[in-house]
């Protein structure tokens, strides 16, 4: 690999690109590959490093990698989740002009509760300020379609735990062999009932007790 000085070296000396000031430049011509320009630059924080000159000129590099003067990130994981909802909303619906800006959307909608989504009140109008509501997502959208086994509907997650397989495997069986999946789940339920009859009876009794307690609370009248 040969290093050649730039013919127009003076054109970039002492030039600023963001927080970087160019100190020297040269051409790198590798034995195999494309010739490119490199430079040594001084960052405002005091560090001196080598960079590709094209990255500085294009604005891709404006300061050193671990610059202490780099502005701190103000967005959090919560903001990114809301931003993702905003992007998906713009794909599904025609949004008002004010909601083309994420900050305005976030100010209008506020905080998102898990498993909730935004939908228009009037589907014939653009979704935006005054024409939206935050509702809980349907169970199918959150946990995926349920599976009917006997008289019960179980979620895909419960099916995966019952069979001891991954959730992706349950997805695959639902598409390719749904009848076989229901048969295996029915067999697993019977096997579980036979191997743990006492624990299942206790669990059912606890559920019945909770339901009975809730009924008593809703039917109790205040003392006169």
WOFENPE-V543621 format. One record per residue. N is the residue number from 1. RES is the residue in one small letter. PHI is phi as a letter, one per 40 degrees, with the letter a starting at -180 (* if undefined). PSI is psi in radians with two decimals (999 if undefined). Layout:
N&RES&PHI&PSI  N&RES&PHI&PSI
This chain:
1&x&*&2.24  2&x&b&2.55  3&x&b&2.14  4&x&b&2.38  5&x&c&2.56  6&x&c&2.43  7&x&c&-0.62  8&x&b&0.81  9&x&d&-0.69  10&x&c&-0.35  11&x&c&-0.46  12&x&b&-0.20  13&x&c&2.36  14&x&g&0.17  15&x&c&2.56  16&x&b&2.35  17&x&b&1.71  18&x&g&-2.08  19&x&c&0.11  20&x&b&2.40  21&x&b&2.18  22&x&c&2.24  23&x&b&-0.67  24&x&a&2.74  25&x&b&2.69  26&x&a&2.90  27&x&b&2.34  28&x&b&2.15  29&x&b&1.62  30&x&c&2.80  31&x&c&-0.64  32&x&b&2.14  33&x&h&-3.00  34&x&b&2.40  35&x&c&2.38  36&x&a&2.93  37&x&b&2.40  38&x&b&2.82  39&x&a&2.79  40&x&b&2.21  41&x&b&2.62  42&x&b&2.18  43&x&c&2.75  44&x&c&-0.38  45&x&c&-0.15  46&x&h&-0.19  47&x&c&2.53  48&x&b&2.15  49&x&a&2.93  50&x&c&2.50  51&x&a&2.81  52&x&c&2.22  53&x&c&-0.60  54&x&c&-0.58  55&x&c&-0.64  56&x&c&-0.76  57&x&c&-0.60  58&x&c&-0.13  59&x&g&0.10  60&x&c&-0.50  61&x&b&2.12  62&x&b&-0.13  63&x&a&2.96  64&x&c&2.84  65&x&c&-0.85  66&x&b&0.79  67&x&c&2.20  68&x&c&-0.27  69&x&c&-0.01  70&x&c&2.31  71&x&c&2.42  72&x&c&2.54  73&x&c&2.23  74&x&c&-0.25  75&x&c&2.59  76&x&b&3.08  77&x&d&-0.65  78&x&c&-0.78  79&x&c&-0.67  80&x&c&-0.62  81&x&c&-0.74  82&x&c&-0.66  83&x&c&-0.65  84&x&c&-0.71  85&x&c&-0.70  86&x&c&-0.74  87&x&c&-0.80  88&x&c&-0.60  89&x&c&-0.70  90&x&c&-0.44  91&x&c&-0.59  92&x&c&-0.60  93&x&b&2.83  94&x&c&2.01  95&x&c&2.74  96&x&c&2.76  97&x&c&-0.63  98&x&c&-0.49  99&x&c&0.04  100&x&c&-0.33  101&x&c&2.20  102&x&c&-0.70  103&x&c&-0.68  104&x&c&-0.74  105&x&d&-0.80  106&x&c&-0.64  107&x&c&-0.62  108&x&c&-0.73  109&x&c&-0.67  110&x&g&-2.57  111&x&c&2.59  112&x&b&2.30  113&x&c&2.58  114&x&d&2.47  115&x&g&0.39  116&x&b&2.76  117&x&a&2.94  118&x&b&2.36  119&x&a&2.72  120&x&c&2.56  121&x&c&-0.71  122&x&b&1.91  123&x&c&-0.23  124&x&c&-0.15  125&x&b&2.88  126&x&c&2.43  127&x&c&2.33  128&x&i&-2.85  129&x&d&2.24  130&x&g&-0.14  131&x&b&0.96  132&x&a&2.76  133&x&a&2.64  134&x&b&2.08  135&x&b&2.78  136&x&c&2.40  137&x&c&2.64  138&x&c&2.69  139&x&d&-0.61  140&x&c&-0.63  141&x&c&-0.49  142&x&c&-0.92  143&x&b&-0.05  144&x&g&2.91  145&x&d&2.47  146&x&c&2.88  147&x&b&2.22  148&x&c&2.03  149&x&b&1.90  150&x&g&-2.08  151&x&b&0.15  152&x&b&2.61  153&x&b&2.12  154&x&b&2.59  155&x&c&2.89  156&x&c&-0.60  157&x&c&-0.75  158&x&c&-0.66  159&x&c&-0.71  160&x&c&-0.73  161&x&c&-0.66  162&x&c&-0.67  163&x&c&-0.26  164&x&g&0.59  165&x&b&3.06  166&x&c&2.82  167&x&c&-0.60  168&x&c&-0.63  169&x&c&-0.67  170&x&c&-0.74  171&x&d&-0.81  172&x&c&-0.77  173&x&c&-0.61  174&x&c&-0.60  175&x&c&-0.73  176&x&c&-0.73  177&x&b&1.17  178&x&c&-0.64  179&x&c&-0.78  180&x&c&-0.63  181&x&c&-0.78  182&x&c&-0.67  183&x&c&-0.78  184&x&c&-0.66  185&x&c&-0.70  186&x&c&-0.73  187&x&c&-0.71  188&x&c&-0.67  189&x&c&-0.74  190&x&c&-0.77  191&x&c&-0.70  192&x&c&-0.69  193&x&c&-0.69  194&x&c&-0.62  195&x&c&-0.48  196&x&b&1.04  197&x&c&-0.66  198&x&c&-0.82  199&x&c&-0.62  200&x&c&-0.69  201&x&c&-0.71  202&x&c&-0.72  203&x&c&-0.78  204&x&c&-0.66  205&x&c&-0.67  206&x&c&-0.71  207&x&c&-0.77  208&x&c&-0.68  209&x&c&-0.72  210&x&c&-0.74  211&x&c&-0.70  212&x&c&-0.69  213&x&c&-0.73  214&x&c&-0.66  215&x&c&-0.71  216&x&c&-0.67  217&x&c&-0.65  218&x&c&-0.29  219&x&b&0.14  220&x&c&2.29  221&x&c&2.58  222&x&c&2.61  223&x&c&2.50  224&x&c&999
